C-alpha cells in the first residue's frame, strides 16, 4: 500500500512540474521600449506592454519624487499602454531610474530605463568685460555642466578654447585696437539650452606722434619725451627698428644725411638736444 502511495505522489509532483513548465512557456510579456530619454523640462512617457497574463509594475527608488505612474499598478492581460509623468529636472546633473514590469505568476520580467537630462547651466562672472587696446588673451571664470560655444559678429574677438568643464575658464583672444576710438562687441556664450551675453569693450589706441628727423649726426640720441608713460619705437635710416627707451641711440658712423623716425605713444611733448645737426622736423599726430 505504501508503495502505491509513493508512486501516486511522484506522479502528482511530475504533473505539477510539467504544468509549471507549460505555464512558464506560455507566459508572454514584452514592452515597446527599453530606454526612454527625456529632456530636463520633463514630459509624459508611454510604455506599450503586451502580456497574456496579469502584470504589475514598479518604479525603482531612484525615481522617487520625479517619476509618477498615471495608471493603476495592476493590469489585466491585454495590450496596455502605461503612462508615467516625468517631472522637470531642476538639478545640474542627469538622473536615471528603472521601471520594472513583472507578470503576477512571476515567470516574466521586463525593465525600462528612464534617463533624464540635466538642466543646462551657464554662469559667467559678469555681463561686461573691459580690456586694454593691446592684443591679449583674457580668461573668464565660468560654471557650467555642458560644452560651451561662442558666437559674435566681431572678428576681433575669438574663442581660443573652452576648458570650462575641466578648469572653469574660458579663454578669449582679443586683437589689438589700432584705432583711436573705443570699440565694443556683444558675445553670446551657449551651453546646451543655456546662454549668456557678455559685452566686451576695448580701450581706444593711444594717439601716435610720429616725429621724423632729418640730420647728419654720426651718433644720434633720442629726444627727451614727456608724458604719463611714454613708449614707442624708433626706425633708423637703415630701416631697422628699436623699441624706444630713454637712453636709446644709434651710431651711424658717418655725417651723411640720415632720417630717423620716432613713433611714440602717451606723450605730450619732446625736447631735442642735438638741434644744431637737424635739417628738418616733421610731426604727424594720428
Secondary structure by P-SEA (a helix, b strand, c coil): caaaaaaaaaaaaaaaaaaaaaaaaabbbbbcccbbbbcccbbbbbbbbbbcccbbbbbcccccccccccccccccccbbbbbbbbcccccccccbbbbbbbcccccbbbbbbbbbbccbbbbccccbbbbccccbbbbbbbcccbbbbbbcccccccccccccccccbbbbbbccccccbbbbbbbbbbccccbbbbbbbbccccbbbbbbbbccccbbbbcccccccccbbbbcccccccccccccccccccccbbbbbbbccccccccccccccccbbbbbcc
